[in-house]
Amino acid sequence: MRDDIIIVWKQGDVEFDRFYWYLMGIEPRIKFTMEREKNGILPFMDIHIRREEKRLVTKVYRKETHTNRYLNWRSNHSKSFLLGIIKGQIHRAHYLCDLKEDLMEELSFLRDVFVMNSYPLKLVTEVINKSWEKETKKSILREQPISTKDKAKKSEYYDILHVPYIQGFTENLQKKLRRFNVVNGPQKRRHNQKSNLSPEARDPKDAAKEQSL
């Protein structure tokens, strides 16, 4: 269920306030928060929207509390998984930035951020440089009608096998699983998994439950 809504309101501030308080009074358990456009600018989710005379211009938006921390390159994850993170952020930049200067600024920012997270500078630069051709093709394809064959391929179902990452083994396992339309993903932590904390550092009730098992 979506809980973020952007509204273009043409009836003025007074009427909008009435509408807002009407919504607030429908169901006491549901509360709405509101952020208005300021100086022609409105952040909406991860999009920075700027209103100009005849159009809306967008770029990437981050909250001031954003830490710019991503999974470290030296962490125990497959390199393809880590590459997917930087490629995803670069794709978002190309997709959301309407102006070239905003895109260049965002890509430069991402380069510094990922280098700060121990990604090799040469690798980051290479991924950014290759993104121009790939993202141009994607934007062209978005304008083309999707064939029935492509729709079937896009909706192809894959089972997911959650396994812990073991360098070397997991990559080979992934290649073999693809033949059976199975992909492997990071292992999910179970809610009933025992904590590594000592009994003294945990809630006495939880510690007592584990000792009684």
C-alpha positions, 0 to 999 in steps of 0.5 A: 500500500502506498502512503506517499502522495503528491498533489497539484492543488489549484484552489489556493492555500485556504481551500487546501487547509480545509481539505487537509483537516477534512482528511484528518477528521475521517479516521482518528487512527490515520494521521497525515503529514504534509510538506508544501512546496517552498521556493518552487522546490518540493522533495518527494521520496527520493526525487527533488522536484523544482517547478519552472515556468512551463515544466517540472525539473527533477534530480536525486534527493537525499535527506540531510540525515543520509549517511552515504554509507553502503555495503563496504567493498571489503565486506563478505558479499559477492562482487556481483552483488556489490556491483549491483549496488553502485549500478543501481545508484548510477541508474537512478541518477540517469533516470531522475536527473533531467539536466546534464549538469545535475547528472554530472554532479550526481555521478561525481558525488557517487564516485566519491561516496563509493570510493569512501566505501572502499570501492576501487576508484578505477572500477567506479570510474569504469562503471560510470563511464560505461553507464552512458551507453547503457542508460541511453539504450534503456531510455530509447527502449522505454519509448518502444512498445514491448513485444509479447516475447519480451513481456514473457521473458520479463515476467519469467519466474525465478525461485530464490534460494537463500544461502550464506555467502561463501567466496568462490562457492556461492559464485559457482552455485549461482551458475549451476542454479540458473539452469533451473531458473533458481537464483541465490540470495543473501541468507535471511536472519530468522526471528528465532535465531539465537543471539550471540550476546551473553545471558547477562547482556540480554533480557532475563526472560529471553535468556531463561527461555533459551536455557530451558530449551 
